[in-house]
Amino acid sequence: MKYPSPPVAAALLGCALSLPALGHEEDHAHGTAADVQARLNGFQEVPSVSTFARATFNADVDRGAKLITWQLRYDALEGEVQQAHLHFAQRGVNGGIVVFLCSNLDNGPAGTPLCPGPHSGMLSGSITPNDVSPDIAATQPAITQGIAPGQFNEMVRALNAGALYVNVHSTRWPTGEVRAQLQPGR
């Protein structure tokens, strides 16, 4: 039996090893399932803020089931937590609220949980089509941007494109104290 030369064998091995990765990216491109992990800080805010606060956001996206399960942890906020959301915009730009994660301002849709705190907290939940751009005043900018009420798949499409971010707002920084852009596989 004749074996390929070492350079050819290395190239074939490289192609074979990349196939599982391509399949995984295929899932992300079509949005069937994905993991999202993000570390929030003040430097990602627009404009950036100098704060020692930090947070993490983790989510499992199942587009087929139209369900996102998520967990948000924040710590050392300089102000008392006010609210947390998913917003629709690319990195470096502020965008409209697509999903309320929590609010202490009584401005979210019915059933929005209170944000634990006042300076540190952890909460988790799920997002279904009913949670996407509910038709209330706070979400009108996202609706104007093209993610209408209930458009779960459109929100996931924005997520896959890196055009969703998570933001935690506080009394010290009402427009946002910590933020991170979201993208599957990161």
VMD Tcl script that builds the backbone (N, CA, C; Angstrom):
set m [mol new atoms 558]
animate dup $m
set s [atomselect $m all]
$s set {name element resname resid chain x y z} {
  {N N MET 1 A 0.846 -1.179 0.000}
  {CA C MET 1 A 0.000 0.000 0.000}
  {C C MET 1 A 0.887 1.235 0.000}
  {N N LYS 2 A 0.541 2.202 -0.830}
  {CA C LYS 2 A 1.319 3.427 -0.937}
  {C C LYS 2 A 0.698 4.492 -0.042}
  {N N TYR 3 A 1.498 5.150 0.803}
  {CA C TYR 3 A 1.036 6.180 1.726}
  {C C TYR 3 A 1.357 7.559 1.166}
  {N N PRO 4 A 0.519 8.565 1.480}
  {CA C PRO 4 A 0.807 9.912 0.986}
  {C C PRO 4 A 2.057 10.481 1.654}
  {N N SER 5 A 2.684 11.404 0.956}
  {CA C SER 5 A 3.869 12.065 1.506}
  {C C SER 5 A 3.492 12.820 2.776}
  {N N PRO 6 A 4.468 13.107 3.674}
  {CA C PRO 6 A 4.161 13.813 4.927}
  {C C PRO 6 A 3.397 15.124 4.730}
  {N N PRO 7 A 3.740 15.994 3.748}
  {CA C PRO 7 A 2.957 17.233 3.596}
  {C C PRO 7 A 1.499 16.960 3.216}
  {N N VAL 8 A 1.281 15.959 2.341}
  {CA C VAL 8 A -0.085 15.621 1.936}
  {C C VAL 8 A -0.836 15.029 3.123}
  {N N ALA 9 A -0.190 14.164 3.879}
  {CA C ALA 9 A -0.821 13.569 5.058}
  {C C ALA 9 A -1.197 14.642 6.071}
  {N N ALA 10 A -0.321 15.619 6.267}
  {CA C ALA 10 A -0.613 16.707 7.213}
  {C C ALA 10 A -1.810 17.520 6.744}
  {N N ALA 11 A -1.885 17.774 5.446}
  {CA C ALA 11 A -3.014 18.543 4.907}
  {C C ALA 11 A -4.318 17.771 5.078}
  {N N LEU 12 A -4.279 16.462 4.794}
  {CA C LEU 12 A -5.483 15.640 4.958}
  {C C LEU 12 A -5.922 15.585 6.417}
  {N N LEU 13 A -4.959 15.447 7.326}
  {CA C LEU 13 A -5.282 15.422 8.751}
  {C C LEU 13 A -5.902 16.749 9.180}
  {N N GLY 14 A -5.348 17.845 8.707}
  {CA C GLY 14 A -5.896 19.168 9.034}
  {C C GLY 14 A -7.331 19.313 8.564}
  {N N CYS 15 A -7.622 18.830 7.359}
  {CA C CYS 15 A -8.996 18.894 6.841}
  {C C CYS 15 A -9.930 18.040 7.688}
  {N N ALA 16 A -9.477 16.831 8.025}
  {CA C ALA 16 A -10.316 15.938 8.823}
  {C C ALA 16 A -10.609 16.526 10.194}
  {N N LEU 17 A -9.610 17.142 10.814}
  {CA C LEU 17 A -9.819 17.713 12.144}
  {C C LEU 17 A -10.730 18.929 12.112}
  {N N SER 18 A -10.813 19.611 10.992}
  {CA C SER 18 A -11.655 20.807 10.924}
  {C C SER 18 A -13.112 20.480 10.665}
  {N N LEU 19 A -13.429 19.272 10.241}
  {CA C LEU 19 A -14.819 18.942 9.934}
  {C C LEU 19 A -15.753 19.076 11.125}
  {N N PRO 20 A -15.435 18.573 12.327}
  {CA C PRO 20 A -16.343 18.785 13.455}
  {C C PRO 20 A -16.537 20.268 13.756}
  {N N ALA 21 A -15.496 21.040 13.635}
  {CA C ALA 21 A -15.617 22.476 13.905}
  {C C ALA 21 A -16.544 23.126 12.899}
  {N N LEU 22 A -16.450 22.705 11.630}
  {CA C LEU 22 A -17.341 23.278 10.625}
  {C C LEU 22 A -18.788 22.935 10.938}
  {N N GLY 23 A -19.039 21.716 11.376}
  {CA C GLY 23 A -20.400 21.342 11.744}
  {C C GLY 23 A -20.916 22.175 12.892}
  {N N HIS 24 A -20.056 22.456 13.867}
  {CA C HIS 24 A -20.456 23.277 15.010}
  {C C HIS 24 A -20.786 24.694 14.550}
  {N N GLU 25 A -19.964 25.255 13.670}
  {CA C GLU 25 A -20.241 26.591 13.147}
  {C C GLU 25 A -21.531 26.588 12.342}
  {N N GLU 26 A -21.792 25.471 11.652}
  {CA C GLU 26 A -23.025 25.366 10.884}
  {C C GLU 26 A -24.231 25.550 11.802}
  {N N ASP 27 A -24.192 24.927 13.000}
  {CA C ASP 27 A -25.278 25.103 13.952}
  {C C ASP 27 A -25.446 26.573 14.308}
  {N N HIS 28 A -24.337 27.274 14.541}
  {CA C HIS 28 A -24.408 28.687 14.902}
  {C C HIS 28 A -24.944 29.515 13.746}
  {N N ALA 29 A -24.506 29.208 12.533}
  {CA C ALA 29 A -24.937 30.001 11.385}
  {C C ALA 29 A -26.438 29.885 11.180}
  {N N HIS 30 A -26.980 28.694 11.395}
  {CA C HIS 30 A -28.414 28.507 11.217}
  {C C HIS 30 A -29.191 28.708 12.507}
  {N N GLY 31 A -28.485 28.879 13.600}
  {CA C GLY 31 A -29.135 29.201 14.858}
  {C C GLY 31 A -29.895 28.066 15.493}
  {N N THR 32 A -29.532 26.804 15.210}
  {CA C THR 32 A -30.284 25.704 15.793}
  {C C THR 32 A -29.986 25.541 17.275}
  {N N ALA 33 A -28.742 25.705 17.673}
  {CA C ALA 33 A -28.375 25.630 19.085}
  {C C ALA 33 A -27.039 26.329 19.264}
  {N N ALA 34 A -26.872 26.972 20.393}
  {CA C ALA 34 A -25.616 27.685 20.630}
  {C C ALA 34 A -25.447 27.972 22.107}
  {N N ASP 35 A -24.206 28.115 22.499}
  {CA C ASP 35 A -23.871 28.561 23.845}
  {C C ASP 35 A -23.327 29.974 23.740}
  {N N VAL 36 A -23.699 30.803 24.698}
  {CA C VAL 36 A -23.242 32.187 24.727}
  {C C VAL 36 A -22.644 32.442 26.104}
  {N N GLN 37 A -21.445 32.990 26.142}
  {CA C GLN 37 A -20.803 33.377 27.398}
  {C C GLN 37 A -20.216 34.760 27.205}
  {N N ALA 38 A -20.422 35.630 28.181}
  {CA C ALA 38 A -19.895 36.991 28.065}
  {C C ALA 38 A -19.467 37.500 29.432}
  {N N ARG 39 A -18.423 38.302 29.426}
  {CA C ARG 39 A -17.948 39.000 30.624}
  {C C ARG 39 A -18.211 40.482 30.417}
  {N N LEU 40 A -18.994 41.057 31.317}
  {CA C LEU 40 A -19.375 42.459 31.209}
  {C C LEU 40 A -18.425 43.330 32.011}
  {N N ASN 41 A -18.148 44.520 31.481}
  {CA C ASN 41 A -17.382 45.515 32.223}
  {C C ASN 41 A -17.768 46.905 31.734}
  {N N GLY 42 A -17.309 47.916 32.438}
  {CA C GLY 42 A -17.655 49.292 32.106}
  {C C GLY 42 A -16.986 49.817 30.860}
  {N N PHE 43 A -15.880 49.227 30.454}
  {CA C PHE 43 A -15.165 49.710 29.277}
  {C C PHE 43 A -15.925 49.433 27.985}
  {N N GLN 44 A -16.884 48.501 28.026}
  {CA C GLN 44 A -17.678 48.206 26.839}
  {C C GLN 44 A -18.915 49.103 26.730}
  {N N GLU 45 A -19.192 49.882 27.772}
  {CA C GLU 45 A -20.319 50.822 27.714}
  {C C GLU 45 A -20.047 51.900 26.661}
  {N N VAL 46 A -21.113 52.556 26.195}
  {CA C VAL 46 A -20.996 53.645 25.217}
  {C C VAL 46 A -21.663 54.874 25.797}
  {N N PRO 47 A -20.870 55.881 26.205}
  {CA C PRO 47 A -19.414 55.857 26.272}
  {C C PRO 47 A -18.946 54.963 27.426}
  {N N SER 48 A -17.666 54.605 27.398}
  {CA C SER 48 A -17.089 53.757 28.450}
  {C C SER 48 A -17.210 54.434 29.804}
  {N N VAL 49 A -17.349 53.609 30.853}
  {CA C VAL 49 A -17.353 54.124 32.221}
  {C C VAL 49 A -16.275 53.385 33.012}
  {N N SER 50 A -15.680 54.095 33.968}
  {CA C SER 50 A -14.654 53.504 34.817}
  {C C SER 50 A -15.322 53.012 36.090}
  {N N THR 51 A -15.417 51.701 36.226}
  {CA C THR 51 A -16.064 51.076 37.370}
  {C C THR 51 A -15.344 49.771 37.682}
  {N N PHE 52 A -15.385 49.364 38.945}
  {CA C PHE 52 A -14.821 48.074 39.327}
  {C C PHE 52 A -15.867 46.964 39.206}
  {N N ALA 53 A -17.086 47.317 38.839}
  {CA C ALA 53 A -18.149 46.323 38.693}
  {C C ALA 53 A -17.784 45.328 37.593}
  {N N ARG 54 A -18.322 44.137 37.741}
  {CA C ARG 54 A -18.120 43.095 36.739}
  {C C ARG 54 A -19.357 42.204 36.731}
  {N N ALA 55 A -19.519 41.481 35.642}
  {CA C ALA 55 A -20.669 40.591 35.525}
  {C C ALA 55 A -20.365 39.507 34.505}
  {N N THR 56 A -21.150 38.438 34.576}
  {CA C THR 56 A -21.089 37.385 33.561}
  {C C THR 56 A -22.501 37.089 33.092}
  {N N PHE 57 A -22.617 36.716 31.838}
  {CA C PHE 57 A -23.892 36.318 31.253}
  {C C PHE 57 A -23.646 35.027 30.494}
  {N N ASN 58 A -24.444 34.011 30.788}
  {CA C ASN 58 A -24.358 32.724 30.103}
  {C C ASN 58 A -25.739 32.364 29.596}
  {N N ALA 59 A -25.790 31.813 28.390}
  {CA C ALA 59 A -27.080 31.435 27.821}
  {C C ALA 59 A -26.931 30.216 26.930}
  {N N ASP 60 A -27.984 29.428 26.876}
  {CA C ASP 60 A -28.112 28.324 25.930}
  {C C ASP 60 A -29.261 28.684 25.005}
  {N N VAL 61 A -28.974 28.710 23.722}
  {CA C VAL 61 A -29.962 29.098 22.721}
  {C C VAL 61 A -30.421 27.849 21.989}
  {N N ASP 62 A -31.728 27.615 21.970}
  {CA C ASP 62 A -32.312 26.523 21.202}
  {C C ASP 62 A -33.341 27.134 20.264}
  {N N ARG 63 A -32.888 27.423 19.057}
  {CA C ARG 63 A -33.772 28.095 18.097}
  {C C ARG 63 A -34.937 27.192 17.701}
  {N N GLY 64 A -34.675 25.897 17.608}
  {CA C GLY 64 A -35.734 24.972 17.237}
  {C C GLY 64 A -36.884 24.991 18.233}
  {N N ALA 65 A -36.552 25.050 19.518}
  {CA C ALA 65 A -37.572 25.106 20.571}
  {C C ALA 65 A -38.016 26.536 20.860}
  {N N LYS 66 A -37.376 27.503 20.203}
  {CA C LYS 66 A -37.643 28.931 20.448}
  {C C LYS 66 A -37.530 29.233 21.944}
  {N N LEU 67 A -36.339 28.884 22.475}
  {CA C LEU 67 A -36.097 29.044 23.904}
  {C C LEU 67 A -34.634 29.405 24.153}
  {N N ILE 68 A -34.431 30.397 24.989}
  {CA C ILE 68 A -33.097 30.737 25.480}
  {C C ILE 68 A -33.161 30.659 26.998}
  {N N THR 69 A -32.311 29.839 27.596}
  {CA C THR 69 A -32.190 29.824 29.056}
  {C C THR 69 A -30.908 30.576 29.395}
  {N N TRP 70 A -30.972 31.414 30.414}
  {CA C TRP 70 A -29.850 32.312 30.694}
  {C C TRP 70 A -29.615 32.477 32.187}
  {N N GLN 71 A -28.405 32.958 32.504}
  {CA C GLN 71 A -28.038 33.300 33.879}
  {C C GLN 71 A -27.171 34.559 33.836}
  {N N LEU 72 A -27.477 35.499 34.718}
  {CA C LEU 72 A -26.729 36.750 34.832}
  {C C LEU 72 A -26.242 36.895 36.267}
  {N N ARG 73 A -24.945 37.159 36.429}
  {CA C ARG 73 A -24.345 37.451 37.740}
  {C C ARG 73 A -23.639 38.787 37.632}
  {N N TYR 74 A -23.867 39.660 38.597}
  {CA C TYR 74 A -23.147 40.935 38.634}
  {C C TYR 74 A -22.654 41.163 40.050}
  {N N ASP 75 A -21.541 41.910 40.149}
  {CA C ASP 75 A -20.894 42.091 41.440}
  {C C ASP 75 A -20.224 43.458 41.483}
  {N N ALA 76 A -20.259 44.077 42.647}
  {CA C ALA 76 A -19.543 45.333 42.934}
  {C C ALA 76 A -20.041 46.517 42.116}
  {N N LEU 77 A -21.348 46.532 41.794}
  {CA C LEU 77 A -21.878 47.715 41.113}
  {C C LEU 77 A -21.651 48.931 42.002}
  {N N GLU 78 A -21.253 50.038 41.420}
  {CA C GLU 78 A -21.019 51.257 42.198}
  {C C GLU 78 A -22.328 51.935 42.579}
  {N N GLY 79 A -23.358 51.712 41.795}
  {CA C GLY 79 A -24.692 52.187 42.135}
  {C C GLY 79 A -25.572 50.993 42.443}
  {N N GLU 80 A -26.797 51.260 42.900}
  {CA C GLU 80 A -27.745 50.166 43.120}
  {C C GLU 80 A -28.309 49.732 41.771}
  {N N VAL 81 A -28.436 48.418 41.592}
  {CA C VAL 81 A -28.933 47.900 40.325}
  {C C VAL 81 A -30.331 48.450 40.046}
  {N N GLN 82 A -30.582 48.838 38.804}
  {CA C GLN 82 A -31.899 49.314 38.389}
  {C C GLN 82 A -32.579 48.333 37.450}
  {N N GLN 83 A -31.835 47.869 36.442}
  {CA C GLN 83 A -32.427 46.977 35.454}
  {C C GLN 83 A -31.332 46.329 34.614}
  {N N ALA 84 A -31.707 45.271 33.903}
  {CA C ALA 84 A -30.800 44.591 32.975}
  {C C ALA 84 A -31.610 44.149 31.766}
  {N N HIS 85 A -30.995 44.271 30.591}
  {CA C HIS 85 A -31.684 43.968 29.334}
  {C C HIS 85 A -30.739 43.344 28.323}
  {N N LEU 86 A -31.347 42.821 27.250}
  {CA C LEU 86 A -30.648 42.560 26.001}
  {C C LEU 86 A -31.030 43.693 25.061}
  {N N HIS 87 A -30.039 44.274 24.407}
  {CA C HIS 87 A -30.243 45.384 23.476}
  {C C HIS 87 A -29.812 44.965 22.078}
  {N N PHE 88 A -30.371 45.635 21.064}
  {CA C PHE 88 A -30.076 45.360 19.659}
  {C C PHE 88 A -29.188 46.454 19.085}
  {N N ALA 89 A -27.900 46.177 18.955}
  {CA C ALA 89 A -26.946 47.083 18.298}
  {C C ALA 89 A -25.589 46.403 18.227}
  {N N GLN 90 A -24.809 46.845 17.282}
  {CA C GLN 90 A -23.444 46.351 17.144}
  {C C GLN 90 A -22.559 46.967 18.222}
  {N N ARG 91 A -21.353 46.440 18.346}
  {CA C ARG 91 A -20.360 46.923 19.311}
  {C C ARG 91 A -20.143 48.424 19.114}
  {N N GLY 92 A -20.074 49.159 20.223}
  {CA C GLY 92 A -19.780 50.583 20.168}
  {C C GLY 92 A -20.962 51.479 19.864}
  {N N VAL 93 A -22.164 50.904 19.815}
  {CA C VAL 93 A -23.377 51.668 19.507}
  {C C VAL 93 A -24.447 51.292 20.526}
  {N N ASN 94 A -25.239 52.260 20.961}
  {CA C ASN 94 A -26.370 51.976 21.841}
  {C C ASN 94 A -27.585 51.631 20.994}
  {N N GLY 95 A -28.358 50.637 21.445}
  {CA C GLY 95 A -29.530 50.197 20.694}
  {C C GLY 95 A -30.725 49.983 21.588}
  {N N GLY 96 A -31.840 49.667 20.966}
  {CA C GLY 96 A -33.096 49.480 21.675}
  {C C GLY 96 A -33.138 48.207 22.502}
  {N N ILE 97 A -33.982 48.219 23.528}
  {CA C ILE 97 A -34.188 47.049 24.398}
  {C C ILE 97 A -35.012 46.016 23.640}
  {N N VAL 98 A -34.496 44.788 23.583}
  {CA C VAL 98 A -35.207 43.683 22.946}
  {C C VAL 98 A -35.849 42.785 24.001}
  {N N VAL 99 A -35.149 42.549 25.116}
  {CA C VAL 99 A -35.647 41.668 26.178}
  {C C VAL 99 A -35.298 42.280 27.531}
  {N N PHE 100 A -36.279 42.328 28.426}
  {CA C PHE 100 A -36.046 42.701 29.827}
  {C C PHE 100 A -35.606 41.449 30.574}
  {N N LEU 101 A -34.450 41.505 31.242}
  {CA C LEU 101 A -34.022 40.412 32.112}
  {C C LEU 101 A -34.531 40.639 33.527}
  {N N CYS 102 A -34.491 41.909 33.990}
  {CA C CYS 102 A -35.028 42.284 35.298}
  {C C CYS 102 A -35.159 43.799 35.347}
  {N N SER 103 A -35.991 44.284 36.269}
  {CA C SER 103 A -36.127 45.733 36.441}
  {C C SER 103 A -36.656 46.042 37.832}
  {N N ASN 104 A -36.088 47.082 38.441}
  {CA C ASN 104 A -36.594 47.616 39.707}
  {C C ASN 104 A -37.307 48.941 39.479}
  {N N LEU 105 A -37.557 49.282 38.223}
  {CA C LEU 105 A -38.150 50.577 37.872}
  {C C LEU 105 A -39.611 50.482 37.462}
  {N N ASP 106 A -40.182 49.297 37.477}
  {CA C ASP 106 A -41.584 49.116 37.094}
  {C C ASP 106 A -41.843 49.595 35.665}
  {N N ASN 107 A -40.860 49.416 34.776}
  {CA C ASN 107 A -41.032 49.838 33.391}
  {C C ASN 107 A -41.012 48.677 32.406}
  {N N GLY 108 A -40.908 47.456 32.918}
  {CA C GLY 108 A -40.873 46.290 32.046}
  {C C GLY 108 A -42.253 45.721 31.809}
  {N N PRO 109 A -42.333 44.731 30.939}
  {CA C PRO 109 A -43.618 44.075 30.713}
  {C C PRO 109 A -44.055 43.306 31.958}
  {N N ALA 110 A -45.317 42.991 32.032}
  {CA C ALA 110 A -45.846 42.221 33.163}
  {C C ALA 110 A -45.023 40.956 33.343}
  {N N GLY 111 A -44.695 40.637 34.584}
  {CA C GLY 111 A -43.933 39.434 34.885}
  {C C GLY 111 A -42.428 39.627 34.913}
  {N N THR 112 A -41.948 40.834 34.626}
  {CA C THR 112 A -40.507 41.091 34.688}
  {C C THR 112 A -40.039 40.949 36.133}
  {N N PRO 113 A -39.046 40.089 36.398}
  {CA C PRO 113 A -38.591 39.928 37.784}
  {C C PRO 113 A -37.834 41.158 38.280}
  {N N LEU 114 A -37.811 41.319 39.593}
  {CA C LEU 114 A -36.999 42.365 40.208}
  {C C LEU 114 A -35.532 41.958 40.132}
  {N N CYS 115 A -34.663 42.945 40.018}
  {CA C CYS 115 A -33.223 42.686 40.024}
  {C C CYS 115 A -32.763 42.522 41.467}
  {N N PRO 116 A -32.088 41.419 41.806}
  {CA C PRO 116 A -31.567 41.278 43.165}
  {C C PRO 116 A -30.407 42.246 43.379}
  {N N GLY 117 A -30.171 42.563 44.628}
  {CA C GLY 117 A -29.069 43.505 44.856}
  {C C GLY 117 A -29.002 43.949 46.291}
  {N N PRO 118 A -28.502 45.121 46.522}
  {CA C PRO 118 A -28.478 46.240 45.584}
  {C C PRO 118 A -27.232 46.330 44.707}
  {N N HIS 119 A -26.076 45.766 45.124}
  {CA C HIS 119 A -24.845 45.955 44.357}
  {C C HIS 119 A -24.331 44.678 43.711}
  {N N SER 120 A -24.831 43.537 44.152}
  {CA C SER 120 A -24.432 42.243 43.604}
  {C C SER 120 A -25.665 41.365 43.534}
  {N N GLY 121 A -25.698 40.476 42.574}
  {CA C GLY 121 A -26.842 39.589 42.474}
  {C C GLY 121 A -26.669 38.555 41.383}
  {N N MET 122 A -27.545 37.556 41.416}
  {CA C MET 122 A -27.583 36.510 40.411}
  {C C MET 122 A -29.038 36.208 40.120}
  {N N LEU 123 A -29.364 36.092 38.856}
  {CA C LEU 123 A -30.700 35.672 38.488}
  {C C LEU 123 A -30.621 34.872 37.209}
  {N N SER 124 A -31.656 34.097 36.957}
  {CA C SER 124 A -31.704 33.282 35.749}
  {C C SER 124 A -33.134 33.260 35.253}
  {N N GLY 125 A -33.278 32.873 34.015}
  {CA C GLY 125 A -34.608 32.828 33.439}
  {C C GLY 125 A -34.577 32.237 32.049}
  {N N SER 126 A -35.669 32.434 31.348}
  {CA C SER 126 A -35.766 31.946 29.977}
  {C C SER 126 A -36.424 33.016 29.115}
  {N N ILE 127 A -36.117 32.946 27.840}
  {CA C ILE 127 A -36.670 33.874 26.856}
  {C C ILE 127 A -37.417 33.052 25.823}
  {N N THR 128 A -38.660 33.414 25.586}
  {CA C THR 128 A -39.490 32.802 24.554}
  {C C THR 128 A -39.944 33.915 23.605}
  {N N PRO 129 A -40.630 33.584 22.517}
  {CA C PRO 129 A -41.097 34.642 21.618}
  {C C PRO 129 A -41.917 35.728 22.320}
  {N N ASN 130 A -42.670 35.379 23.350}
  {CA C ASN 130 A -43.478 36.380 24.062}
  {C C ASN 130 A -42.632 37.443 24.752}
  {N N ASP 131 A -41.357 37.145 25.013}
  {CA C ASP 131 A -40.468 38.083 25.706}
  {C C ASP 131 A -39.740 39.036 24.762}
  {N N VAL 132 A -39.807 38.786 23.472}
  {CA C VAL 132 A -39.045 39.566 22.490}
  {C C VAL 132 A -39.811 40.825 22.095}
  {N N SER 133 A -39.201 41.970 22.330}
  {CA C SER 133 A -39.754 43.286 21.968}
  {C C SER 133 A -41.234 43.421 22.308}
  {N N PRO 134 A -41.611 43.194 23.577}
  {CA C PRO 134 A -43.022 43.379 23.924}
  {C C PRO 134 A -43.445 44.808 23.589}
  {N N ASP 135 A -44.675 44.967 23.199}
  {CA C ASP 135 A -45.156 46.271 22.713}
  {C C ASP 135 A -45.413 47.223 23.879}
  {N N ILE 136 A -44.308 47.719 24.463}
  {CA C ILE 136 A -44.376 48.710 25.535}
  {C C ILE 136 A -43.444 49.858 25.162}
  {N N ALA 137 A -43.559 50.969 25.846}
  {CA C ALA 137 A -42.767 52.156 25.499}
  {C C ALA 137 A -41.265 51.878 25.486}
  {N N ALA 138 A -40.769 51.112 26.449}
  {CA C ALA 138 A -39.324 50.890 26.574}
  {C C ALA 138 A -38.727 50.116 25.404}
  {N N THR 139 A -39.531 49.338 24.685}
  {CA C THR 139 A -38.990 48.539 23.584}
  {C C THR 139 A -39.270 49.146 22.212}
  {N N GLN 140 A -39.896 50.297 22.152}
  {CA C GLN 140 A -40.202 50.906 20.853}
  {C C GLN 140 A -38.964 51.129 19.982}
  {N N PRO 141 A -37.820 51.566 20.543}
  {CA C PRO 141 A -36.645 51.710 19.666}
  {C C PRO 141 A -36.247 50.403 18.969}
  {N N ALA 142 A -36.285 49.269 19.659}
  {CA C ALA 142 A -35.936 47.995 19.020}
  {C C ALA 142 A -36.961 47.628 17.960}
  {N N ILE 143 A -38.230 47.910 18.234}
  {CA C ILE 143 A -39.274 47.647 17.241}
  {C C ILE 143 A -39.018 48.499 16.007}
  {N N THR 144 A -38.660 49.762 16.211}
  {CA C THR 144 A -38.338 50.658 15.101}
  {C C THR 144 A -37.117 50.153 14.331}
  {N N GLN 145 A -36.184 49.480 15.025}
  {CA C GLN 145 A -34.997 48.923 14.383}
  {C C GLN 145 A -35.310 47.636 13.614}
  {N N GLY 146 A -36.512 47.090 13.746}
  {CA C GLY 146 A -36.901 45.940 12.943}
  {C C GLY 146 A -37.091 44.632 13.678}
  {N N ILE 147 A -36.953 44.608 14.998}
  {CA C ILE 147 A -37.260 43.387 15.747}
  {C C ILE 147 A -38.610 43.607 16.418}
  {N N ALA 148 A -39.648 43.168 15.742}
  {CA C ALA 148 A -41.024 43.377 16.183}
  {C C ALA 148 A -41.381 42.407 17.310}
  {N N PRO 149 A -42.489 42.679 18.017}
  {CA C PRO 149 A -42.915 41.784 19.090}
  {C C PRO 149 A -42.991 40.326 18.626}
  {N N GLY 150 A -42.394 39.442 19.424}
  {CA C GLY 150 A -42.467 38.014 19.158}
  {C C GLY 150 A -41.487 37.473 18.134}
  {N N GLN 151 A -40.675 38.310 17.516}
  {CA C GLN 151 A -39.768 37.844 16.459}
  {C C GLN 151 A -38.500 37.212 17.047}
  {N N PHE 152 A -38.697 36.046 17.636}
  {CA C PHE 152 A -37.608 35.309 18.275}
  {C C PHE 152 A -36.484 34.998 17.289}
  {N N ASN 153 A -36.845 34.469 16.110}
  {CA C ASN 153 A -35.820 34.097 15.138}
  {C C ASN 153 A -35.020 35.304 14.664}
  {N N GLU 154 A -35.662 36.447 14.546}
  {CA C GLU 154 A -34.946 37.660 14.138}
  {C C GLU 154 A -33.959 38.088 15.230}
  {N N MET 155 A -34.365 37.937 16.488}
  {CA C MET 155 A -33.458 38.251 17.593}
  {C C MET 155 A -32.253 37.305 17.579}
  {N N VAL 156 A -32.485 36.018 17.343}
  {CA C VAL 156 A -31.388 35.054 17.287}
  {C C VAL 156 A -30.488 35.345 16.087}
  {N N ARG 157 A -31.075 35.780 14.988}
  {CA C ARG 157 A -30.270 36.165 13.822}
  {C C ARG 157 A -29.341 37.326 14.183}
  {N N ALA 158 A -29.869 38.295 14.931}
  {CA C ALA 158 A -29.041 39.419 15.398}
  {C C ALA 158 A -27.946 38.919 16.342}
  {N N LEU 159 A -28.289 37.986 17.221}
  {CA C LEU 159 A -27.301 37.395 18.129}
  {C C LEU 159 A -26.176 36.735 17.337}
  {N N ASN 160 A -26.535 35.932 16.344}
  {CA C ASN 160 A -25.533 35.237 15.535}
  {C C ASN 160 A -24.633 36.209 14.786}
  {N N ALA 161 A -25.149 37.391 14.476}
  {CA C ALA 161 A -24.371 38.411 13.762}
  {C C ALA 161 A -23.554 39.285 14.713}
  {N N GLY 162 A -23.674 39.055 16.025}
  {CA C GLY 162 A -22.949 39.873 16.997}
  {C C GLY 162 A -23.605 41.216 17.243}
  {N N ALA 163 A -24.906 41.314 16.983}
  {CA C ALA 163 A -25.621 42.588 17.111}
  {C C ALA 163 A -26.569 42.623 18.304}
  {N N LEU 164 A -26.298 41.834 19.339}
  {CA C LEU 164 A -27.031 41.910 20.608}
  {C C LEU 164 A -26.013 42.118 21.715}
  {N N TYR 165 A -26.392 42.914 22.711}
  {CA C TYR 165 A -25.529 43.063 23.879}
  {C C TYR 165 A -26.367 43.033 25.139}
  {N N VAL 166 A -25.725 42.635 26.237}
  {CA C VAL 166 A -26.369 42.621 27.548}
  {C C VAL 166 A -25.835 43.812 28.325}
  {N N ASN 167 A -26.730 44.481 29.063}
  {CA C ASN 167 A -26.380 45.710 29.765}
  {C C ASN 167 A -27.032 45.701 31.141}
  {N N VAL 168 A -26.246 46.021 32.177}
  {CA C VAL 168 A -26.762 46.156 33.541}
  {C C VAL 168 A -26.670 47.631 33.917}
  {N N HIS 169 A -27.801 48.209 34.288}
  {CA C HIS 169 A -27.912 49.633 34.610}
  {C C HIS 169 A -27.966 49.814 36.127}
  {N N SER 170 A -27.401 50.912 36.625}
  {CA C SER 170 A -27.413 51.190 38.062}
  {C C SER 170 A -27.751 52.656 38.312}
  {N N THR 171 A -27.971 52.993 39.588}
  {CA C THR 171 A -28.256 54.389 39.929}
  {C C THR 171 A -27.051 55.276 39.653}
  {N N ARG 172 A -25.854 54.752 39.780}
  {CA C ARG 172 A -24.637 55.535 39.496}
  {C C ARG 172 A -24.456 55.750 38.002}
  {N N TRP 173 A -24.786 54.723 37.218}
  {CA C TRP 173 A -24.646 54.759 35.762}
  {C C TRP 173 A -25.979 54.327 35.136}
  {N N PRO 174 A -26.980 55.234 35.071}
  {CA C PRO 174 A -28.313 54.862 34.587}
  {C C PRO 174 A -28.352 54.348 33.144}
  {N N THR 175 A -27.422 54.797 32.297}
  {CA C THR 175 A -27.422 54.297 30.918}
  {C C THR 175 A -26.681 52.972 30.785}
  {N N GLY 176 A -26.071 52.509 31.868}
  {CA C GLY 176 A -25.395 51.220 31.882}
  {C C GLY 176 A -24.079 51.293 32.611}
  {N N GLU 177 A -23.880 50.346 33.552}
  {CA C GLU 177 A -22.610 50.292 34.284}
  {C C GLU 177 A -21.679 49.223 33.729}
  {N N VAL 178 A -22.237 48.091 33.302}
  {CA C VAL 178 A -21.432 47.037 32.679}
  {C C VAL 178 A -22.184 46.490 31.471}
  {N N ARG 179 A -21.411 46.131 30.455}
  {CA C ARG 179 A -21.995 45.712 29.177}
  {C C ARG 179 A -21.061 44.707 28.517}
  {N N ALA 180 A -21.646 43.839 27.671}
  {CA C ALA 180 A -20.850 42.940 26.828}
  {C C ALA 180 A -21.636 42.607 25.574}
  {N N GLN 181 A -20.930 42.556 24.471}
  {CA C GLN 181 A -21.512 42.117 23.208}
  {C C GLN 181 A -21.677 40.607 23.277}
  {N N LEU 182 A -22.747 40.076 22.698}
  {CA C LEU 182 A -23.015 38.643 22.739}
  {C C LEU 182 A -22.762 38.026 21.376}
  {N N GLN 183 A -22.200 36.829 21.393}
  {CA C GLN 183 A -22.007 36.069 20.168}
  {C C GLN 183 A -21.879 34.602 20.546}
  {N N PRO 184 A -22.560 33.708 19.824}
  {CA C PRO 184 A -22.467 32.287 20.147}
  {C C PRO 184 A -21.032 31.790 20.095}
  {N N GLY 185 A -20.735 30.851 20.981}
  {CA C GLY 185 A -19.424 30.237 21.005}
  {C C GLY 185 A -18.359 31.060 21.687}
  {N N ARG 186 A -18.742 32.144 22.336}
  {CA C ARG 186 A -17.762 32.996 23.029}
  {C C ARG 186 A -18.160 33.176 24.455}
}
mol reanalyze $m
mol bondsrecalc $m
mol representation Tube
mol addrep $m
